[in-house]
Amino acid sequence: MQKKLMFVALAALSASSWASGAVVSGWSFEALTLPNTPGTTPPAPSAGSFLSDTGNGTMSGTHASAATVWSTPAGNGTAKALSSNNWGVGDYYEFTSDLTGFEDVIVTFDQTGSGTGPRDFKLQYSSTGIAGPYIDAGSYALTLITFNAVTGVNTTPPRFLLYLSAITALDDNANAAFRITTTSAVSINGAAVGTGGTGRIDTVLVEASEIPEPGTLALAGMASAGLLIRRRK
């Protein structure tokens, strides 16, 4: 089967059917509370942490502006999301995942912003940790969709899914890292990004398939060979 590297537009799907495989790293932000302290990176949480809620990994972000305020408003059918303002080209959210024992990576996330928030983004990956270098995996644009804590929107946008199974450098990699990076100064409403314009992200998942043990592969090969022999009789 040919491997794919692509964003997939989702029809209305349940959360459990976003992708196949195990959740290696996942962030819901439900327990996270941030103080109103501006800075180029998120302040130390007053509750919760940036560690993944599921599996392993940590998440952060970087903006060029020291006036950036980081907050946790309502998510996409969840109580909280991660949000920030004062976006400039090249600012990003960043998350890591130890993919040891896994392959065929899929990244999913919900993302929106205010009308004066940034519209254009790309997903990047690194196989050598957060220091990079980062390689572009796919670009996309946001539309003006309002998150609320009660009802989630399961279509694309605001839900994005990217297959990275073609990126074999991520397979069985303990140092995988990803960035969601803004690529232009155009806002969601088509004007210039405003300093108060926000970009919001929710329910970030890194999913993958477990790499079969060598013994399992050998048994599968023997079983297939036996099946072929029986069919030829």
C-alpha positions, 0 to 999 in steps of 0.5 A, spaced: 500 500 500 502 506 498 504 511 504 500 518 504 502 525 506 496 529 506 491 533 510 484 529 510 478 533 510 473 530 515 466 529 514 462 529 521 465 524 525 465 522 532 471 523 536 473 516 537 473 515 529 478 521 527 484 516 526 486 509 527 492 506 532 494 508 539 494 515 542 501 516 543 501 523 546 494 527 547 493 534 550 486 536 552 488 542 556 482 541 561 486 541 567 490 547 565 490 554 568 494 560 566 496 566 569 495 573 566 502 574 565 504 576 558 511 573 555 514 570 549 512 563 551 506 561 556 507 562 563 508 557 568 501 554 569 497 556 576 494 549 575 495 543 571 501 543 566 503 542 559 505 535 560 500 530 555 494 528 558 495 521 555 501 518 553 508 522 553 510 529 551 510 536 553 507 542 549 509 549 549 509 555 544 513 561 542 511 568 539 516 574 538 512 579 542 513 579 549 506 582 550 503 575 548 497 573 553 496 566 553 489 563 556 485 557 556 478 559 553 472 554 551 475 549 547 471 545 541 466 542 545 470 541 551 471 546 557 478 549 555 483 550 549 490 553 549 489 561 546 494 566 545 494 573 541 500 578 538 501 573 532 507 574 528 509 570 522 513 564 524 510 564 531 508 557 533 505 552 538 510 546 539 509 539 542 513 533 543 512 525 542 516 519 544 514 514 538 519 509 540 515 502 538 510 506 533 510 507 526 505 510 521 504 517 525 497 521 524 496 528 527 490 531 529 487 537 532 482 542 533 484 550 531 480 556 530 481 564 532 478 570 532 476 574 526 483 578 527 487 572 528 492 569 524 489 565 518 494 561 515 498 555 518 503 549 516 504 543 520 512 542 521 515 536 524 522 534 527 525 527 527 531 530 532 527 534 537 525 541 539 531 544 536 530 542 529 531 542 523 523 542 522 520 540 515 514 542 512 508 537 512 502 541 510 499 548 509 492 550 511 487 556 512 482 557 518 475 560 517 471 563 523 468 558 527 467 559 534 468 554 539 464 553 545 464 548 551 458 544 549 457 543 542 463 541 538 464 542 530 467 535 527 468 537 520 474 540 517 475 546 519 476 546 525 478 539 525 485 537 521 488 531 520 494 529 517 497 523 515 505 522 516 506 515 515 510 517 509 515 520 514 519 514 516 524 518 520 518 519 525 518 511 526 520 508 532 523 515 534 524 518 541 525 525 539 519 527 535 517 534 535 511 538 531 510 545 530 503 549 528 506 555 525 503 561 522 505 563 515 502 570 513 500 576 516 493 575 513 487 574 518 481 570 518 477 575 516 482 577 510 485 583 513 491 584 517 492 580 523 491 584 529 495 584 536 489 582 539 487 577 534 487 570 537 489 563 535 486 557 539 488 550 539 484 544 542 485 536 543 491 535 540 493 528 538 499 524 536 496 517 534 500 511 531 500 504 530 505 499 534 511 496 530 510 488 530 515 484 534 519 480 529 517 474 532 510 476 530 512 478 523 515 471 522 509 468 524 505 472 520 509 470 514 509 463 515 501 463 516 501 466 509 506 461 506 502 456 509 495 459 506 499 459 499 501 452 499 494 450 501 491 454 495 495 451 490 493 444 492 
